[in-house]
Amino acid sequence: MDAYKLMRELKAHSEQEINYLPKEMGLSLIESTAQDDSRISAKCRDAKVEDLWSLTSFFGYSTHTFVLAVNLLDRFLAMIRILPKHLACVSISCLHIAAKVIEEECNLCSSNELIRISQFKFTVSDLGRMEKIIAEKLNFQSKAITALTYLHLFHKIALLHTSERTEALNLDKLEVQLKACLCRIVFSKAKPSVLALSLLTQEIEATQSEDMLELAHHVQRHLKITDSELHYWHELVAKCMSDYSSPECSKPNNKKLVWIVSRRTAQNLHNKYSVPDLPTIPEGGWDESESEDSCEDISSGEESLSSSLGSDAEGHYFPLHFRCQKQKHYAS
């Protein structure tokens, strides 16, 4: 695709992107809500988006799936007032909808598995009903023009130039930066084109490439983005990236899943996987028949444990024939 067609595509997206923006009044209401209120707060929303990022990474879903899920979530929250207790079901439903739109069918996680891994307390029926409600409220617009759409177009435009210029645009890095921004509700107010260009110019400034900066300015003029608007979001992006790169920041994609189990389950797991007491091996000589009998006695009832753990440790975790050979060696 040549540069002219790409620029036309950029322009077409910029004319349609407003149709996929969350209602700003609804987002402002969420931002003004106190943490202990009966409504969704900004902190509550941001925490759920971080959970979506973790789940996206766990299931191996693409950045497109995560970005679309956040877009669906924000559009729904800005339109419908829900209770905090329902936010988990809403967010997981948005992720499931986005995955069904973006991912290959063979890569899709089942509803049961999604609920089990996320460890939220709702059923598959609840998930199905919520997905239907979200789809109806959003007029079945399950696709969207997002900042990621623009980042990929910017990258294609850069590919038409020299390799030196394309090296300045690390698409994977830009995607991670975009995901970090989307974990803050304030960036849901930005036009996708402006947010993407803000990320792009920040990356170009870091490389100090005059040619790439000129390219970014050309895109800005083509999309009719004002300097003041770009500067405003550029500053917010820079602040977000500074916070994200700090050691204190807990990266959602690096979070480990924490399994929450009942006391009874924990006790059962402990009993099931605890190592039984090992019998004492006498130091005196054994004859071969006694040695083989001993091996059979020691291993009785433990074959499944040995095969499942596959450890190289002493005692019960050796395969049966290897233990017998070892004990014969000691006896000789």
Secondary structure, DSSP 8 states (H G I E B T S, - for coil): --HHHHHHHHHHHHHHGGGGS--HHHHHHHHHS-TTSSS--HHHHHHHHHHHHHHHHHHT--HHHHHHHHHHHHHHHTTS---GGGHHHHHHHHHHHHHHHHS-GGG---HHHHHHHHT-S--HHHHHHHHHHHHHHTTT------HHHHHHHHHHHHHTS-HHHHHT--HHHHHHHHHHHHTSGGGGGS-HHHHHHHHHHHHHHHHT-HHHHHHHHHHHHHHT--HHHHHHHHHHHHHHHHHHTSTT---GGG--------HHHHHHHHHHHS--------SS---HHHHHHHHHHHHTT-HHHHHHH----SGGGS-HHHHHHHHHHHH-
